[in-house]
């Protein structure tokens, strides 16, 4: 598969992938930033689960954003 020309318009699917990827990255950021409150309140299991979910979502979001840049 060839790379698109630098001035070529981005396809609608690539734009949608990028927006969904940025949304997922934003959700991951909120989860990662708010997880210390669970640790402070003594709910360590919820804090760990929130950290793991935040990291997984960050990976998925980064993948979608990178893939939309090459589409």
Secondary structure as GFF3:
##gff-version 3
##sequence-region A 1 71
A	DSSP	alpha_helix	12	40	.	.	.	ID=ss1
A	DSSP	alpha_helix	44	70	.	.	.	ID=ss2
###
